[in-house]
Amino acid sequence: MLCFIYKSLKKEHLYLYVDKKDDFSKVPEALFNSFGKMDFVMELELMPERKLAKEDAEKVLDSLSGRGYFVQLPPFHSPNPLVT
């Protein structure tokens, strides 16, 4: 499946994958607005066995097939309670 990836210029490491280039019609308005301005990053042929840096390809494919979009959230860094 071909997908198109955009990054938020408002929040670092926040990405939106869509199944059609420049078509955000399936993305809920509130979610779309939370991204602010976006830059197109890349077009990618996605297959279940493909390795992605931060996400599971099957999870992304399922979301694209079902919803038409996938959101890659920034990594969550919880404070280590053992470090003072």
mmCIF file of the N, C-alpha and C atoms, coordinates in Angstrom:
data_MODEL
# 
_entry.id   MODEL 
# 
loop_
_atom_site.group_PDB 
_atom_site.id 
_atom_site.type_symbol 
_atom_site.label_atom_id 
_atom_site.label_alt_id 
_atom_site.label_comp_id 
_atom_site.label_asym_id 
_atom_site.label_entity_id 
_atom_site.label_seq_id 
_atom_site.pdbx_PDB_ins_code 
_atom_site.Cartn_x 
_atom_site.Cartn_y 
_atom_site.Cartn_z 
_atom_site.occupancy 
_atom_site.B_iso_or_equiv 
_atom_site.pdbx_formal_charge 
_atom_site.auth_seq_id 
_atom_site.auth_comp_id 
_atom_site.auth_asym_id 
_atom_site.auth_atom_id 
_atom_site.pdbx_PDB_model_num 
ATOM 1   N N  . MET A 1 1  ? 0.849   -1.186 0.000  1.00 0.00 ? 1  MET A N  1 
ATOM 2   C CA . MET A 1 1  ? 0.000   0.000  0.000  1.00 0.00 ? 1  MET A CA 1 
ATOM 3   C C  . MET A 1 1  ? 0.886   1.238  0.000  1.00 0.00 ? 1  MET A C  1 
ATOM 4   N N  . LEU A 1 2  ? 0.526   2.165  -0.823 1.00 0.00 ? 2  LEU A N  1 
ATOM 5   C CA . LEU A 1 2  ? 1.234   3.434  -0.903 1.00 0.00 ? 2  LEU A CA 1 
ATOM 6   C C  . LEU A 1 2  ? 0.692   4.360  0.185  1.00 0.00 ? 2  LEU A C  1 
ATOM 7   N N  . CYS A 1 3  ? 1.586   5.020  0.907  1.00 0.00 ? 3  CYS A N  1 
ATOM 8   C CA . CYS A 1 3  ? 1.144   5.995  1.902  1.00 0.00 ? 3  CYS A CA 1 
ATOM 9   C C  . CYS A 1 3  ? 1.999   7.251  1.787  1.00 0.00 ? 3  CYS A C  1 
ATOM 10  N N  . PHE A 1 4  ? 1.468   8.307  2.369  1.00 0.00 ? 4  PHE A N  1 
ATOM 11  C CA . PHE A 1 4  ? 2.105   9.628  2.281  1.00 0.00 ? 4  PHE A CA 1 
ATOM 12  C C  . PHE A 1 4  ? 2.261   10.161 3.697  1.00 0.00 ? 4  PHE A C  1 
ATOM 13  N N  . ILE A 1 5  ? 3.453   10.618 4.013  1.00 0.00 ? 5  ILE A N  1 
ATOM 14  C CA . ILE A 1 5  ? 3.787   10.987 5.391  1.00 0.00 ? 5  ILE A CA 1 
ATOM 15  C C  . ILE A 1 5  ? 4.068   12.477 5.478  1.00 0.00 ? 5  ILE A C  1 
ATOM 16  N N  . TYR A 1 6  ? 3.459   13.091 6.498  1.00 0.00 ? 6  TYR A N  1 
ATOM 17  C CA . TYR A 1 6  ? 3.602   14.529 6.762  1.00 0.00 ? 6  TYR A CA 1 
ATOM 18  C C  . TYR A 1 6  ? 4.066   14.705 8.198  1.00 0.00 ? 6  TYR A C  1 
ATOM 19  N N  . LYS A 1 7  ? 4.895   15.724 8.424  1.00 0.00 ? 7  LYS A N  1 
ATOM 20  C CA . LYS A 1 7  ? 5.318   16.013 9.795  1.00 0.00 ? 7  LYS A CA 1 
ATOM 21  C C  . LYS A 1 7  ? 4.715   17.338 10.237 1.00 0.00 ? 7  LYS A C  1 
ATOM 22  N N  . SER A 1 8  ? 4.388   17.383 11.503 1.00 0.00 ? 8  SER A N  1 
ATOM 23  C CA . SER A 1 8  ? 3.865   18.604 12.100 1.00 0.00 ? 8  SER A CA 1 
ATOM 24  C C  . SER A 1 8  ? 5.013   19.574 12.321 1.00 0.00 ? 8  SER A C  1 
ATOM 25  N N  . LEU A 1 9  ? 4.796   20.837 11.985 1.00 0.00 ? 9  LEU A N  1 
ATOM 26  C CA . LEU A 1 9  ? 5.798   21.861 12.273 1.00 0.00 ? 9  LEU A CA 1 
ATOM 27  C C  . LEU A 1 9  ? 5.562   22.456 13.652 1.00 0.00 ? 9  LEU A C  1 
ATOM 28  N N  . LYS A 1 10 ? 4.440   22.086 14.247 1.00 0.00 ? 10 LYS A N  1 
ATOM 29  C CA . LYS A 1 10 ? 4.061   22.594 15.568 1.00 0.00 ? 10 LYS A CA 1 
ATOM 30  C C  . LYS A 1 10 ? 4.680   21.753 16.693 1.00 0.00 ? 10 LYS A C  1 
ATOM 31  N N  . LYS A 1 11 ? 4.729   20.437 16.497 1.00 0.00 ? 11 LYS A N  1 
ATOM 32  C CA . LYS A 1 11 ? 5.244   19.540 17.529 1.00 0.00 ? 11 LYS A CA 1 
ATOM 33  C C  . LYS A 1 11 ? 6.230   18.565 16.907 1.00 0.00 ? 11 LYS A C  1 
ATOM 34  N N  . GLU A 1 12 ? 7.437   18.545 17.452 1.00 0.00 ? 12 GLU A N  1 
ATOM 35  C CA . GLU A 1 12 ? 8.494   17.683 16.951 1.00 0.00 ? 12 GLU A CA 1 
ATOM 36  C C  . GLU A 1 12 ? 8.116   16.203 17.108 1.00 0.00 ? 12 GLU A C  1 
ATOM 37  N N  . HIS A 1 13 ? 8.478   15.402 16.124 1.00 0.00 ? 13 HIS A N  1 
ATOM 38  C CA . HIS A 1 13 ? 8.263   13.950 16.105 1.00 0.00 ? 13 HIS A CA 1 
ATOM 39  C C  . HIS A 1 13 ? 6.796   13.543 16.024 1.00 0.00 ? 13 HIS A C  1 
ATOM 40  N N  . LEU A 1 14 ? 5.937   14.424 15.531 1.00 0.00 ? 14 LEU A N  1 
ATOM 41  C CA . LEU A 1 14 ? 4.523   14.115 15.325 1.00 0.00 ? 14 LEU A CA 1 
ATOM 42  C C  . LEU A 1 14 ? 4.293   14.002 13.823 1.00 0.00 ? 14 LEU A C  1 
ATOM 43  N N  . TYR A 1 15 ? 3.837   12.823 13.385 1.00 0.00 ? 15 TYR A N  1 
ATOM 44  C CA . TYR A 1 15 ? 3.676   12.547 11.959 1.00 0.00 ? 15 TYR A CA 1 
ATOM 45  C C  . TYR A 1 15 ? 2.270   12.055 11.662 1.00 0.00 ? 15 TYR A C  1 
ATOM 46  N N  . LEU A 1 16 ? 1.810   12.365 10.460 1.00 0.00 ? 16 LEU A N  1 
ATOM 47  C CA . LEU A 1 16 ? 0.514   11.915 9.977  1.00 0.00 ? 16 LEU A CA 1 
ATOM 48  C C  . LEU A 1 16 ? 0.732   11.152 8.670  1.00 0.00 ? 16 LEU A C  1 
ATOM 49  N N  . TYR A 1 17 ? 0.250   9.909  8.641  1.00 0.00 ? 17 TYR A N  1 
ATOM 50  C CA . TYR A 1 17 ? 0.300   9.074  7.440  1.00 0.00 ? 17 TYR A CA 1 
ATOM 51  C C  . TYR A 1 17 ? -1.109  9.075  6.850  1.00 0.00 ? 17 TYR A C  1 
ATOM 52  N N  . VAL A 1 18 ? -1.230  9.280  5.558  1.00 0.00 ? 18 VAL A N  1 
ATOM 53  C CA . VAL A 1 18 ? -2.532  9.213  4.886  1.00 0.00 ? 18 VAL A CA 1 
ATOM 54  C C  . VAL A 1 18 ? -2.416  8.297  3.663  1.00 0.00 ? 18 VAL A C  1 
ATOM 55  N N  . ASP A 1 19 ? -3.574  7.800  3.223  1.00 0.00 ? 19 ASP A N  1 
ATOM 56  C CA . ASP A 1 19 ? -3.573  6.857  2.109  1.00 0.00 ? 19 ASP A CA 1 
ATOM 57  C C  . ASP A 1 19 ? -3.635  7.523  0.740  1.00 0.00 ? 19 ASP A C  1 
ATOM 58  N N  . LYS A 1 20 ? -3.878  8.831  0.709  1.00 0.00 ? 20 LYS A N  1 
ATOM 59  C CA . LYS A 1 20 ? -3.895  9.578  -0.553 1.00 0.00 ? 20 LYS A CA 1 
ATOM 60  C C  . LYS A 1 20 ? -3.162  10.904 -0.345 1.00 0.00 ? 20 LYS A C  1 
ATOM 61  N N  . LYS A 1 21 ? -2.299  11.241 -1.256 1.00 0.00 ? 21 LYS A N  1 
ATOM 62  C CA . LYS A 1 21 ? -1.489  12.456 -1.110 1.00 0.00 ? 21 LYS A CA 1 
ATOM 63  C C  . LYS A 1 21 ? -2.368  13.702 -1.010 1.00 0.00 ? 21 LYS A C  1 
ATOM 64  N N  . ASP A 1 22 ? -2.075  14.506 -0.009 1.00 0.00 ? 22 ASP A N  1 
ATOM 65  C CA . ASP A 1 22 ? -2.749  15.783 0.242  1.00 0.00 ? 22 ASP A CA 1 
ATOM 66  C C  . ASP A 1 22 ? -4.258  15.645 0.484  1.00 0.00 ? 22 ASP A C  1 
ATOM 67  N N  . ASP A 1 23 ? -4.718  14.445 0.814  1.00 0.00 ? 23 ASP A N  1 
ATOM 68  C CA . ASP A 1 23 ? -6.136  14.221 1.105  1.00 0.00 ? 23 ASP A CA 1 
ATOM 69  C C  . ASP A 1 23 ? -6.283  13.946 2.601  1.00 0.00 ? 23 ASP A C  1 
ATOM 70  N N  . PHE A 1 24 ? -6.737  14.952 3.311  1.00 0.00 ? 24 PHE A N  1 
ATOM 71  C CA . PHE A 1 24 ? -6.902  14.840 4.761  1.00 0.00 ? 24 PHE A CA 1 
ATOM 72  C C  . PHE A 1 24 ? -8.373  14.729 5.146  1.00 0.00 ? 24 PHE A C  1 
ATOM 73  N N  . SER A 1 25 ? -9.220  14.404 4.189  1.00 0.00 ? 25 SER A N  1 
ATOM 74  C CA . SER A 1 25 ? -10.664 14.379 4.419  1.00 0.00 ? 25 SER A CA 1 
ATOM 75  C C  . SER A 1 25 ? -11.099 13.320 5.429  1.00 0.00 ? 25 SER A C  1 
ATOM 76  N N  . LYS A 1 26 ? -10.314 12.268 5.609  1.00 0.00 ? 26 LYS A N  1 
ATOM 77  C CA . LYS A 1 26 ? -10.672 11.210 6.565  1.00 0.00 ? 26 LYS A CA 1 
ATOM 78  C C  . LYS A 1 26 ? -10.152 11.507 7.982  1.00 0.00 ? 26 LYS A C  1 
ATOM 79  N N  . VAL A 1 27 ? -9.309  12.517 8.117  1.00 0.00 ? 27 VAL A N  1 
ATOM 80  C CA . VAL A 1 27 ? -8.735  12.879 9.413  1.00 0.00 ? 27 VAL A CA 1 
ATOM 81  C C  . VAL A 1 27 ? -9.736  13.780 10.141 1.00 0.00 ? 27 VAL A C  1 
ATOM 82  N N  . PRO A 1 28 ? -10.130 13.410 11.369 1.00 0.00 ? 28 PRO A N  1 
ATOM 83  C CA . PRO A 1 28 ? -11.051 14.278 12.112 1.00 0.00 ? 28 PRO A CA 1 
ATOM 84  C C  . PRO A 1 28 ? -10.512 15.707 12.205 1.00 0.00 ? 28 PRO A C  1 
ATOM 85  N N  . GLU A 1 29 ? -11.404 16.665 12.072 1.00 0.00 ? 29 GLU A N  1 
ATOM 86  C CA . GLU A 1 29 ? -11.000 18.073 12.008 1.00 0.00 ? 29 GLU A CA 1 
ATOM 87  C C  . GLU A 1 29 ? -10.172 18.515 13.211 1.00 0.00 ? 29 GLU A C  1 
ATOM 88  N N  . ALA A 1 30 ? -10.598 18.126 14.409 1.00 0.00 ? 30 ALA A N  1 
ATOM 89  C CA . ALA A 1 30 ? -9.864  18.528 15.622 1.00 0.00 ? 30 ALA A CA 1 
ATOM 90  C C  . ALA A 1 30 ? -8.442  17.953 15.615 1.00 0.00 ? 30 ALA A C  1 
ATOM 91  N N  . LEU A 1 31 ? -8.311  16.708 15.186 1.00 0.00 ? 31 LEU A N  1 
ATOM 92  C CA . LEU A 1 31 ? -6.992  16.082 15.106 1.00 0.00 ? 31 LEU A CA 1 
ATOM 93  C C  . LEU A 1 31 ? -6.136  16.784 14.055 1.00 0.00 ? 31 LEU A C  1 
ATOM 94  N N  . PHE A 1 32 ? -6.714  17.010 12.886 1.00 0.00 ? 32 PHE A N  1 
ATOM 95  C CA . PHE A 1 32 ? -5.993  17.693 11.808 1.00 0.00 ? 32 PHE A CA 1 
ATOM 96  C C  . PHE A 1 32 ? -5.514  19.067 12.267 1.00 0.00 ? 32 PHE A C  1 
ATOM 97  N N  . ASN A 1 33 ? -6.377  19.816 12.926 1.00 0.00 ? 33 ASN A N  1 
ATOM 98  C CA . ASN A 1 33 ? -6.022  21.159 13.400 1.00 0.00 ? 33 ASN A CA 1 
ATOM 99  C C  . ASN A 1 33 ? -4.931  21.130 14.456 1.00 0.00 ? 33 ASN A C  1 
ATOM 100 N N  . SER A 1 34 ? -4.861  20.048 15.234 1.00 0.00 ? 34 SER A N  1 
ATOM 101 C CA . SER A 1 34 ? -3.842  19.959 16.283 1.00 0.00 ? 34 SER A CA 1 
ATOM 102 C C  . SER A 1 34 ? -2.430  19.838 15.710 1.00 0.00 ? 34 SER A C  1 
ATOM 103 N N  . PHE A 1 35 ? -2.312  19.435 14.442 1.00 0.00 ? 35 PHE A N  1 
ATOM 104 C CA . PHE A 1 35 ? -1.003  19.313 13.800 1.00 0.00 ? 35 PHE A CA 1 
ATOM 105 C C  . PHE A 1 35 ? -0.423  20.670 13.418 1.00 0.00 ? 35 PHE A C  1 
ATOM 106 N N  . GLY A 1 36 ? -1.269  21.674 13.260 1.00 0.00 ? 36 GLY A N  1 
ATOM 107 C CA . GLY A 1 36 ? -0.785  22.966 12.777 1.00 0.00 ? 36 GLY A CA 1 
ATOM 108 C C  . GLY A 1 36 ? -0.305  22.817 11.347 1.00 0.00 ? 36 GLY A C  1 
ATOM 109 N N  . LYS A 1 37 ? 0.666   23.633 10.963 1.00 0.00 ? 37 LYS A N  1 
ATOM 110 C CA . LYS A 1 37 ? 1.228   23.524 9.611  1.00 0.00 ? 37 LYS A CA 1 
ATOM 111 C C  . LYS A 1 37 ? 1.994   22.210 9.503  1.00 0.00 ? 37 LYS A C  1 
ATOM 112 N N  . MET A 1 38 ? 1.947   21.617 8.297  1.00 0.00 ? 38 MET A N  1 
ATOM 113 C CA . MET A 1 38 ? 2.642   20.354 8.069  1.00 0.00 ? 38 MET A CA 1 
ATOM 114 C C  . MET A 1 38 ? 3.491   20.441 6.810  1.00 0.00 ? 38 MET A C  1 
ATOM 115 N N  . ASP A 1 39 ? 4.567   19.664 6.818  1.00 0.00 ? 39 ASP A N  1 
ATOM 116 C CA . ASP A 1 39 ? 5.421   19.501 5.646  1.00 0.00 ? 39 ASP A CA 1 
ATOM 117 C C  . ASP A 1 39 ? 5.309   18.072 5.154  1.00 0.00 ? 39 ASP A C  1 
ATOM 118 N N  . PHE A 1 40 ? 5.246   17.911 3.836  1.00 0.00 ? 40 PHE A N  1 
ATOM 119 C CA . PHE A 1 40 ? 5.285   16.578 3.246  1.00 0.00 ? 40 PHE A CA 1 
ATOM 120 C C  . PHE A 1 40 ? 6.684   16.019 3.450  1.00 0.00 ? 40 PHE A C  1 
ATOM 121 N N  . VAL A 1 41 ? 6.772   14.788 3.948  1.00 0.00 ? 41 VAL A N  1 
ATOM 122 C CA . VAL A 1 41 ? 8.068   14.165 4.205  1.00 0.00 ? 41 VAL A CA 1 
ATOM 123 C C  . VAL A 1 41 ? 8.432   13.176 3.106  1.00 0.00 ? 41 VAL A C  1 
ATOM 124 N N  . MET A 1 42 ? 7.512   12.225 2.841  1.00 0.00 ? 42 MET A N  1 
ATOM 125 C CA . MET A 1 42 ? 7.834   11.202 1.850  1.00 0.00 ? 42 MET A CA 1 
ATOM 126 C C  . MET A 1 42 ? 6.617   10.391 1.436  1.00 0.00 ? 42 MET A C  1 
ATOM 127 N N  . GLU A 1 43 ? 6.791   9.735  0.305  1.00 0.00 ? 43 GLU A N  1 
ATOM 128 C CA . GLU A 1 43 ? 5.852   8.741  -0.199 1.00 0.00 ? 43 GLU A CA 1 
ATOM 129 C C  . GLU A 1 43 ? 6.512   7.391  0.058  1.00 0.00 ? 43 GLU A C  1 
ATOM 130 N N  . LEU A 1 44 ? 5.741   6.431  0.556  1.00 0.00 ? 44 LEU A N  1 
ATOM 131 C CA . LEU A 1 44 ? 6.337   5.164  0.968  1.00 0.00 ? 44 LEU A CA 1 
ATOM 132 C C  . LEU A 1 44 ? 5.448   4.002  0.574  1.00 0.00 ? 44 LEU A C  1 
ATOM 133 N N  . GLU A 1 45 ? 6.040   2.977  -0.033 1.00 0.00 ? 45 GLU A N  1 
ATOM 134 C CA . GLU A 1 45 ? 5.321   1.731  -0.312 1.00 0.00 ? 45 GLU A CA 1 
ATOM 135 C C  . GLU A 1 45 ? 5.427   0.894  0.966  1.00 0.00 ? 45 GLU A C  1 
ATOM 136 N N  . LEU A 1 46 ? 4.301   0.688  1.607  1.00 0.00 ? 46 LEU A N  1 
ATOM 137 C CA . LEU A 1 46 ? 4.280   0.028  2.912  1.00 0.00 ? 46 LEU A CA 1 
ATOM 138 C C  . LEU A 1 46 ? 3.754   -1.392 2.779  1.00 0.00 ? 46 LEU A C  1 
ATOM 139 N N  . MET A 1 47 ? 4.506   -2.336 3.321  1.00 0.00 ? 47 MET A N  1 
ATOM 140 C CA . MET A 1 47 ? 4.130   -3.749 3.340  1.00 0.00 ? 47 MET A CA 1 
ATOM 141 C C  . MET A 1 47 ? 4.291   -4.246 4.771  1.00 0.00 ? 47 MET A C  1 
ATOM 142 N N  . PRO A 1 48 ? 3.565   -5.285 5.176  1.00 0.00 ? 48 PRO A N  1 
ATOM 143 C CA . PRO A 1 48 ? 3.650   -5.767 6.563  1.00 0.00 ? 48 PRO A CA 1 
ATOM 144 C C  . PRO A 1 48 ? 5.064   -6.108 7.017  1.00 0.00 ? 48 PRO A C  1 
ATOM 145 N N  . GLU A 1 49 ? 5.885   -6.602 6.109  1.00 0.00 ? 49 GLU A N  1 
ATOM 146 C CA . GLU A 1 49 ? 7.241   -7.008 6.495  1.00 0.00 ? 49 GLU A CA 1 
ATOM 147 C C  . GLU A 1 49 ? 8.248   -5.856 6.487  1.00 0.00 ? 49 GLU A C  1 
ATOM 148 N N  . ARG A 1 50 ? 7.825   -4.689 6.059  1.00 0.00 ? 50 ARG A N  1 
ATOM 149 C CA . ARG A 1 50 ? 8.735   -3.540 5.991  1.00 0.00 ? 50 ARG A CA 1 
ATOM 150 C C  . ARG A 1 50 ? 9.062   -3.044 7.405  1.00 0.00 ? 50 ARG A C  1 
ATOM 151 N N  . LYS A 1 51 ? 10.299  -2.746 7.635  1.00 0.00 ? 51 LYS A N  1 
ATOM 152 C CA . LYS A 1 51 ? 10.740  -2.207 8.924  1.00 0.00 ? 51 LYS A CA 1 
ATOM 153 C C  . LYS A 1 51 ? 10.608  -0.694 8.907  1.00 0.00 ? 51 LYS A C  1 
ATOM 154 N N  . LEU A 1 52 ? 9.967   -0.170 9.919  1.00 0.00 ? 52 LEU A N  1 
ATOM 155 C CA . LEU A 1 52 ? 9.869   1.277  10.101 1.00 0.00 ? 52 LEU A CA 1 
ATOM 156 C C  . LEU A 1 52 ? 10.658  1.644  11.348 1.00 0.00 ? 52 LEU A C  1 
ATOM 157 N N  . ALA A 1 53 ? 11.161  2.856  11.388 1.00 0.00 ? 53 ALA A N  1 
ATOM 158 C CA . ALA A 1 53 ? 12.014  3.287  12.497 1.00 0.00 ? 53 ALA A CA 1 
ATOM 159 C C  . ALA A 1 53 ? 11.281  3.287  13.839 1.00 0.00 ? 53 ALA A C  1 
ATOM 160 N N  . LYS A 1 54 ? 10.041  3.787  13.866 1.00 0.00 ? 54 LYS A N  1 
ATOM 161 C CA . LYS A 1 54 ? 9.364   3.979  15.155 1.00 0.00 ? 54 LYS A CA 1 
ATOM 162 C C  . LYS A 1 54 ? 8.046   3.212  15.304 1.00 0.00 ? 54 LYS A C  1 
ATOM 163 N N  . GLU A 1 55 ? 7.525   2.644  14.232 1.00 0.00 ? 55 GLU A N  1 
ATOM 164 C CA . GLU A 1 55 ? 6.201   2.021  14.269 1.00 0.00 ? 55 GLU A CA 1 
ATOM 165 C C  . GLU A 1 55 ? 6.219   0.621  13.692 1.00 0.00 ? 55 GLU A C  1 
ATOM 166 N N  . ASP A 1 56 ? 5.195   -0.135 14.026 1.00 0.00 ? 56 ASP A N  1 
ATOM 167 C CA . ASP A 1 56 ? 4.987   -1.455 13.464 1.00 0.00 ? 56 ASP A CA 1 
ATOM 168 C C  . ASP A 1 56 ? 4.217   -1.288 12.155 1.00 0.00 ? 56 ASP A C  1 
ATOM 169 N N  . ALA A 1 57 ? 4.761   -1.781 11.054 1.00 0.00 ? 57 ALA A N  1 
ATOM 170 C CA . ALA A 1 57 ? 4.163   -1.590 9.739  1.00 0.00 ? 57 ALA A CA 1 
ATOM 171 C C  . ALA A 1 57 ? 2.740   -2.147 9.667  1.00 0.00 ? 57 ALA A C  1 
ATOM 172 N N  . GLU A 1 58 ? 2.483   -3.281 10.296 1.00 0.00 ? 58 GLU A N  1 
ATOM 173 C CA . GLU A 1 58 ? 1.137   -3.856 10.262 1.00 0.00 ? 58 GLU A CA 1 
ATOM 174 C C  . GLU A 1 58 ? 0.131   -2.953 10.960 1.00 0.00 ? 58 GLU A C  1 
ATOM 175 N N  . LYS A 1 59 ? 0.537   -2.358 12.054 1.00 0.00 ? 59 LYS A N  1 
ATOM 176 C CA . LYS A 1 59 ? -0.331  -1.433 12.791 1.00 0.00 ? 59 LYS A CA 1 
ATOM 177 C C  . LYS A 1 59 ? -0.675  -0.218 11.916 1.00 0.00 ? 59 LYS A C  1 
ATOM 178 N N  . VAL A 1 60 ? 0.314   0.297  11.224 1.00 0.00 ? 60 VAL A N  1 
ATOM 179 C CA . VAL A 1 60 ? 0.107   1.443  10.332 1.00 0.00 ? 60 VAL A CA 1 
ATOM 180 C C  . VAL A 1 60 ? -0.818  1.052  9.186  1.00 0.00 ? 60 VAL A C  1 
ATOM 181 N N  . LEU A 1 61 ? -0.564  -0.104 8.579  1.00 0.00 ? 61 LEU A N  1 
ATOM 182 C CA . LEU A 1 61 ? -1.395  -0.587 7.477  1.00 0.00 ? 61 LEU A CA 1 
ATOM 183 C C  . LEU A 1 61 ? -2.846  -0.783 7.904  1.00 0.00 ? 61 LEU A C  1 
ATOM 184 N N  . ASP A 1 62 ? -3.060  -1.368 9.079  1.00 0.00 ? 62 ASP A N  1 
ATOM 185 C CA . ASP A 1 62 ? -4.419  -1.579 9.590  1.00 0.00 ? 62 ASP A CA 1 
ATOM 186 C C  . ASP A 1 62 ? -5.148  -0.250 9.739  1.00 0.00 ? 62 ASP A C  1 
ATOM 187 N N  . SER A 1 63 ? -4.469  0.736  10.276 1.00 0.00 ? 63 SER A N  1 
ATOM 188 C CA . SER A 1 63 ? -5.075  2.052  10.474 1.00 0.00 ? 63 SER A CA 1 
ATOM 189 C C  . SER A 1 63 ? -5.366  2.732  9.135  1.00 0.00 ? 63 SER A C  1 
ATOM 190 N N  . LEU A 1 64 ? -4.428  2.640  8.210  1.00 0.00 ? 64 LEU A N  1 
ATOM 191 C CA . LEU A 1 64 ? -4.637  3.243  6.889  1.00 0.00 ? 64 LEU A CA 1 
ATOM 192 C C  . LEU A 1 64 ? -5.804  2.579  6.166  1.00 0.00 ? 64 LEU A C  1 
ATOM 193 N N  . SER A 1 65 ? -5.892  1.258  6.262  1.00 0.00 ? 65 SER A N  1 
ATOM 194 C CA . SER A 1 65 ? -6.976  0.527  5.607  1.00 0.00 ? 65 SER A CA 1 
ATOM 195 C C  . SER A 1 65 ? -8.328  0.829  6.253  1.00 0.00 ? 65 SER A C  1 
ATOM 196 N N  . GLY A 1 66 ? -8.346  0.913  7.570  1.00 0.00 ? 66 GLY A N  1 
ATOM 197 C CA . GLY A 1 66 ? -9.598  1.123  8.291  1.00 0.00 ? 66 GLY A CA 1 
ATOM 198 C C  . GLY A 1 66 ? -10.060 2.566  8.348  1.00 0.00 ? 66 GLY A C  1 
ATOM 199 N N  . ARG A 1 67 ? -9.134  3.460  8.626  1.00 0.00 ? 67 ARG A N  1 
ATOM 200 C CA . ARG A 1 67 ? -9.488  4.872  8.830  1.00 0.00 ? 67 ARG A CA 1 
ATOM 201 C C  . ARG A 1 67 ? -9.051  5.788  7.699  1.00 0.00 ? 67 ARG A C  1 
ATOM 202 N N  . GLY A 1 68 ? -7.995  5.375  7.004  1.00 0.00 ? 68 GLY A N  1 
ATOM 203 C CA . GLY A 1 68 ? -7.452  6.234  5.959  1.00 0.00 ? 68 GLY A CA 1 
ATOM 204 C C  . GLY A 1 68 ? -6.325  7.118  6.450  1.00 0.00 ? 68 GLY A C  1 
ATOM 205 N N  . TYR A 1 69 ? -5.969  6.975  7.729  1.00 0.00 ? 69 TYR A N  1 
ATOM 206 C CA . TYR A 1 69 ? -4.860  7.758  8.292  1.00 0.00 ? 69 TYR A CA 1 
ATOM 207 C C  . TYR A 1 69 ? -4.255  7.027  9.485  1.00 0.00 ? 69 TYR A C  1 
ATOM 208 N N  . PHE A 1 70 ? -3.060  7.447  9.862  1.00 0.00 ? 70 PHE A N  1 
ATOM 209 C CA . PHE A 1 70 ? -2.372  6.929  11.053 1.00 0.00 ? 70 PHE A CA 1 
ATOM 210 C C  . PHE A 1 70 ? -1.587  8.082  11.654 1.00 0.00 ? 70 PHE A C  1 
ATOM 211 N N  . VAL A 1 71 ? -1.584  8.191  12.967 1.00 0.00 ? 71 VAL A N  1 
ATOM 212 C CA . VAL A 1 71 ? -0.830  9.234  13.670 1.00 0.00 ? 71 VAL A CA 1 
ATOM 213 C C  . VAL A 1 71 ? 0.339   8.584  14.396 1.00 0.00 ? 71 VAL A C  1 
ATOM 214 N N  . GLN A 1 72 ? 1.533   9.071  14.118 1.00 0.00 ? 72 GLN A N  1 
ATOM 215 C CA . GLN A 1 72 ? 2.722   8.633  14.849 1.00 0.00 ? 72 GLN A CA 1 
ATOM 216 C C  . GLN A 1 72 ? 3.033   9.705  15.880 1.00 0.00 ? 72 GLN A C  1 
ATOM 217 N N  . LEU A 1 73 ? 2.862   9.345  17.140 1.00 0.00 ? 73 LEU A N  1 
ATOM 218 C CA . LEU A 1 73 ? 3.061   10.290 18.243 1.00 0.00 ? 73 LEU A CA 1 
ATOM 219 C C  . LEU A 1 73 ? 4.532   10.408 18.608 1.00 0.00 ? 73 LEU A C  1 
ATOM 220 N N  . PRO A 1 74 ? 4.910   11.534 19.195 1.00 0.00 ? 74 PRO A N  1 
ATOM 221 C CA . PRO A 1 74 ? 6.287   11.684 19.671 1.00 0.00 ? 74 PRO A CA 1 
ATOM 222 C C  . PRO A 1 74 ? 6.559   10.643 20.758 1.00 0.00 ? 74 PRO A C  1 
ATOM 223 N N  . PRO A 1 75 ? 7.811   10.256 20.925 1.00 0.00 ? 75 PRO A N  1 
ATOM 224 C CA . PRO A 1 75 ? 8.140   9.292  21.989 1.00 0.00 ? 75 PRO A CA 1 
ATOM 225 C C  . PRO A 1 75 ? 7.820   9.887  23.357 1.00 0.00 ? 75 PRO A C  1 
ATOM 226 N N  . PHE A 1 76 ? 7.352   9.033  24.242 1.00 0.00 ? 76 PHE A N  1 
ATOM 227 C CA . PHE A 1 76 ? 7.029   9.470  25.603 1.00 0.00 ? 76 PHE A CA 1 
ATOM 228 C C  . PHE A 1 76 ? 8.219   9.159  26.489 1.00 0.00 ? 76 PHE A C  1 
ATOM 229 N N  . HIS A 1 77 ? 8.721   10.165 27.151 1.00 0.00 ? 77 HIS A N  1 
ATOM 230 C CA . HIS A 1 77 ? 9.854   9.989  28.062 1.00 0.00 ? 77 HIS A CA 1 
ATOM 231 C C  . HIS A 1 77 ? 9.376   10.222 29.477 1.00 0.00 ? 77 HIS A C  1 
ATOM 232 N N  . SER A 1 78 ? 9.208   9.122  30.201 1.00 0.00 ? 78 SER A N  1 
ATOM 233 C CA . SER A 1 78 ? 8.804   9.284  31.598 1.00 0.00 ? 78 SER A CA 1 
ATOM 234 C C  . SER A 1 78 ? 10.059  9.466  32.440 1.00 0.00 ? 78 SER A C  1 
ATOM 235 N N  . PRO A 1 79 ? 9.947   10.298 33.435 1.00 0.00 ? 79 PRO A N  1 
ATOM 236 C CA . PRO A 1 79 ? 11.112  10.504 34.300 1.00 0.00 ? 79 PRO A CA 1 
ATOM 237 C C  . PRO A 1 79 ? 11.457  9.217  35.037 1.00 0.00 ? 79 PRO A C  1 
ATOM 238 N N  . ASN A 1 80 ? 12.720  8.942  35.127 1.00 0.00 ? 80 ASN A N  1 
ATOM 239 C CA . ASN A 1 80 ? 13.186  7.756  35.837 1.00 0.00 ? 80 ASN A CA 1 
ATOM 240 C C  . ASN A 1 80 ? 13.165  8.065  37.339 1.00 0.00 ? 80 ASN A C  1 
ATOM 241 N N  . PRO A 1 81 ? 12.349  7.352  38.114 1.00 0.00 ? 81 PRO A N  1 
ATOM 242 C CA . PRO A 1 81 ? 12.250  7.632  39.551 1.00 0.00 ? 81 PRO A CA 1 
ATOM 243 C C  . PRO A 1 81 ? 13.527  7.301  40.313 1.00 0.00 ? 81 PRO A C  1 
ATOM 244 N N  . LEU A 1 82 ? 14.438  6.546  39.694 1.00 0.00 ? 82 LEU A N  1 
ATOM 245 C CA . LEU A 1 82 ? 15.677  6.157  40.376 1.00 0.00 ? 82 LEU A CA 1 
ATOM 246 C C  . LEU A 1 82 ? 16.780  7.194  40.203 1.00 0.00 ? 82 LEU A C  1 
ATOM 247 N N  . VAL A 1 83 ? 16.571  8.135  39.281 1.00 0.00 ? 83 VAL A N  1 
ATOM 248 C CA . VAL A 1 83 ? 17.578  9.172  39.033 1.00 0.00 ? 83 VAL A CA 1 
ATOM 249 C C  . VAL A 1 83 ? 17.125  10.437 39.754 1.00 0.00 ? 83 VAL A C  1 
ATOM 250 N N  . THR A 1 84 ? 18.030  11.023 40.516 1.00 0.00 ? 84 THR A N  1 
ATOM 251 C CA . THR A 1 84 ? 17.680  12.250 41.241 1.00 0.00 ? 84 THR A CA 1 
ATOM 252 C C  . THR A 1 84 ? 18.347  13.452 40.648 1.00 0.00 ? 84 THR A C  1 
# 
